[in-house]
């Protein structure tokens, strides 16, 4: 810690003083040719263009304030018009069910819950569910013996016995 304080208080200012000496006019390399001369000229040009643009904006702040307000109002309008539903109306035909038991739950207990979920979908929702694939020990909530995930594949649209809204409600319920 003492070394860090020594460097911060003594050595760093001394190094800065040696590096930040004023450079005489003409020593900046204005007369350079080739790529580096071109780069310096273009950088100077873009710097002047930027400072002139900012100066122009500051001279006519009212116009740019109105432009800013138009943009903010437009964004607010578009935000209000965005659909806010959690589930999309265009059903993909597949959804996931995550299972997370309390910490320390055994893998057998998790498998039992996944079996119950699978049985529920394949018996009570058999008119709508094609297949269920359950994975024990993995989920988007983390990995461990207390987590699991089930991928539920739904039947084709032509074979369904429910409307989309009822189907989405069922999905949220389960």
C-alpha positions as CSV (number, residue, x, y, z in Angstrom):
1,X,0.0,0.0,0.0
2,X,2.8,2.4,0.8
3,X,4.3,1.8,-2.6
4,X,1.0,2.6,-4.3
5,X,0.8,5.9,-2.3
6,X,4.4,6.7,-3.2
7,X,3.7,6.2,-6.9
8,X,0.5,8.1,-6.8
9,X,1.8,11.2,-5.0
10,X,5.4,11.5,-6.2
11,X,6.1,9.5,-9.4
12,X,2.9,10.0,-11.3
13,X,3.0,13.8,-11.2
14,X,6.7,13.8,-12.1
15,X,6.1,11.5,-15.1
16,X,3.1,13.7,-16.3
17,X,5.2,16.8,-16.1
18,X,7.9,15.3,-18.3
19,X,5.3,14.0,-20.8
20,X,3.1,17.0,-21.0
21,X,5.6,19.7,-22.0
22,X,4.3,22.3,-24.5
23,X,5.4,21.6,-28.0
24,X,6.6,24.5,-30.1
25,X,4.6,25.4,-33.2
26,X,5.9,23.5,-36.2
27,X,7.0,20.5,-34.1
28,X,3.6,18.8,-34.4
29,X,4.5,17.3,-37.8
30,X,2.3,19.6,-39.9
31,X,4.6,19.1,-42.9
32,X,4.5,15.3,-42.8
33,X,3.9,13.6,-46.0
34,X,2.4,10.2,-46.8
35,X,-0.2,8.3,-44.9
36,X,0.5,10.0,-41.5
37,X,0.4,13.5,-43.0
38,X,-2.9,12.6,-44.7
39,X,-4.3,11.2,-41.5
40,X,-3.3,14.3,-39.5
41,X,-4.8,16.6,-42.1
42,X,-8.1,14.6,-42.2
43,X,-8.2,14.5,-38.4
44,X,-7.7,18.3,-38.2
45,X,-10.4,18.8,-40.9
46,X,-12.9,16.6,-39.0
47,X,-12.1,18.3,-35.7
48,X,-12.9,21.7,-37.3
49,X,-16.0,20.4,-38.9
50,X,-17.2,19.0,-35.5
51,X,-16.5,22.2,-33.6
52,X,-18.2,24.3,-36.3
53,X,-21.3,22.0,-36.2
54,X,-21.5,22.2,-32.4
55,X,-21.2,26.0,-32.6
56,X,-24.0,26.1,-35.2
57,X,-26.2,24.0,-32.9
58,X,-25.5,26.2,-29.9
59,X,-26.3,29.4,-31.9
60,X,-29.8,28.0,-32.9
61,X,-30.8,26.1,-29.8
62,X,-34.5,26.7,-30.2
63,X,-34.7,24.9,-33.6
64,X,-32.8,21.9,-32.2
65,X,-34.8,21.8,-29.1
66,X,-38.0,21.6,-31.2
67,X,-36.4,18.8,-33.2
68,X,-35.5,17.0,-30.0
69,X,-39.1,17.3,-28.7
70,X,-40.5,16.0,-32.0
71,X,-38.2,12.9,-31.7
72,X,-39.2,12.4,-28.1
73,X,-43.0,12.7,-28.9
74,X,-42.6,10.3,-31.8
75,X,-40.8,7.7,-29.7
76,X,-43.5,8.0,-27.0
77,X,-46.2,7.5,-29.6
78,X,-44.4,4.4,-31.0
79,X,-43.9,3.1,-27.5
80,X,-47.6,3.3,-26.8
81,X,-48.5,1.7,-30.1
82,X,-46.2,-1.4,-29.4
83,X,-48.1,-4.6,-28.6
84,X,-47.8,-5.4,-24.9
85,X,-48.9,-9.0,-24.7
86,X,-46.4,-11.5,-23.3
87,X,-47.4,-14.3,-25.6
88,X,-47.3,-13.6,-29.3
89,X,-50.5,-14.2,-31.3
90,X,-48.6,-16.2,-33.9
91,X,-48.2,-19.5,-32.0
92,X,-44.9,-21.4,-32.6
93,X,-46.3,-24.8,-31.7
94,X,-43.7,-25.4,-29.0
95,X,-43.3,-24.0,-25.5
96,X,-41.3,-24.8,-22.4
97,X,-42.2,-25.5,-18.8
98,X,-39.6,-24.9,-16.2
99,X,-39.5,-26.8,-12.9
100,X,-37.5,-25.5,-9.9
101,X,-37.7,-27.3,-6.6
102,X,-36.3,-25.9,-3.3
103,X,-32.5,-26.0,-2.8
104,X,-31.3,-29.4,-1.7
105,X,-34.2,-31.3,-3.4
106,X,-33.0,-34.7,-4.8
107,X,-32.9,-35.6,-8.4
108,X,-35.5,-38.3,-7.8
109,X,-37.9,-35.8,-6.4
110,X,-37.3,-33.5,-9.4
111,X,-37.8,-36.4,-11.8
112,X,-41.1,-37.2,-10.0
113,X,-42.3,-33.7,-10.6
114,X,-41.2,-33.8,-14.2
115,X,-43.1,-37.1,-14.6
116,X,-46.2,-35.4,-13.2
117,X,-45.9,-32.5,-15.7
118,X,-45.3,-34.9,-18.6
119,X,-48.4,-37.0,-17.5
120,X,-50.5,-33.9,-17.2
121,X,-49.7,-32.8,-20.7
122,X,-50.1,-36.2,-22.3
123,X,-53.3,-37.1,-20.5
124,X,-55.3,-33.9,-19.7
125,X,-54.1,-32.0,-22.7
126,X,-53.8,-35.0,-25.1
127,X,-56.0,-33.3,-27.7
128,X,-53.5,-30.5,-28.1
129,X,-50.1,-31.9,-27.2
130,X,-48.1,-34.0,-29.6
131,X,-45.1,-34.8,-27.4
132,X,-43.2,-33.8,-24.2
133,X,-39.4,-34.0,-23.8
134,X,-38.3,-33.4,-20.1
135,X,-34.7,-32.8,-19.0
136,X,-33.7,-33.3,-15.4
137,X,-30.9,-31.2,-13.9
138,X,-31.0,-28.4,-16.4
139,X,-33.1,-25.3,-16.8
140,X,-32.8,-21.6,-17.6
141,X,-32.9,-20.9,-13.9
142,X,-29.6,-22.7,-13.4
143,X,-28.2,-26.2,-13.3
144,X,-28.6,-28.6,-10.4
145,X,-30.6,-31.6,-9.2
146,X,-33.5,-29.4,-8.2
147,X,-34.1,-27.9,-11.7
148,X,-35.7,-29.3,-14.8
149,X,-37.3,-28.2,-18.0
150,X,-39.9,-29.8,-20.3
151,X,-40.3,-29.0,-24.0
152,X,-43.9,-29.4,-25.1
153,X,-44.6,-29.8,-28.8
154,X,-48.2,-29.0,-29.8
155,X,-50.2,-30.7,-32.5
156,X,-50.6,-29.1,-36.0
157,X,-53.0,-26.2,-36.3
158,X,-55.4,-28.3,-38.4
159,X,-55.7,-30.9,-35.6
160,X,-56.3,-28.6,-32.7
161,X,-59.5,-28.6,-30.8
162,X,-59.0,-25.2,-29.0
163,X,-58.9,-21.7,-30.2
164,X,-55.6,-19.7,-29.9
165,X,-56.7,-17.6,-26.9
166,X,-57.9,-20.6,-24.9
167,X,-54.6,-22.3,-25.8
168,X,-52.5,-19.4,-24.6
169,X,-54.6,-19.3,-21.4
170,X,-54.0,-23.0,-20.8
171,X,-50.3,-22.5,-21.3
172,X,-50.2,-19.7,-18.7
173,X,-52.2,-21.8,-16.3
174,X,-50.0,-24.9,-16.4
